[in-house]
Amino acid sequence: MVEVAKTSLKKDLELKASISAGAEIPEYWVLDLSAKQIIVFREPKDGKYATEETIVDGTITPLAFLEIQVSVEKLLG
């Protein structure tokens, strides 16, 4: 699941991340357009994500599509 945040960053990182983890969505991305970074949450457990990684460049591979690499720079503009 991917959220695009410009003015909703706090809500996306807290409330929506908690809801997504509670629903056991294996991976949740927040595209922070202001800071030009992607915050990646993985491994939902007990209503929270066990891992969180901030990515600012390079590529990222979604867990659901291991054969695909997504350019961070292209996503963030």
Steps between C-alpha positions, in 0.01 A plus 500: 500500500629848415400835649609830349553764767541870459280638777389171659839361605430472873168323438658265244793409727292447811129425450510345153816299576331359810184410306707335224707300748184394684360375170828309452589675175855371453644823362398865530679785323465870575630733230602815688497756220626786716815319617535302174521163674310175525432349840453125467327297769516120496430200721168580673475360851253579779362806321840655427771457239819334624722670243514853366747625241543843344621504141612813318658363182564188297235237449255308712349159437142441615453176693205402281701538177858392564584519129426875486730782607345844548710815464470717809593813305224440243238444771593817684548717194 
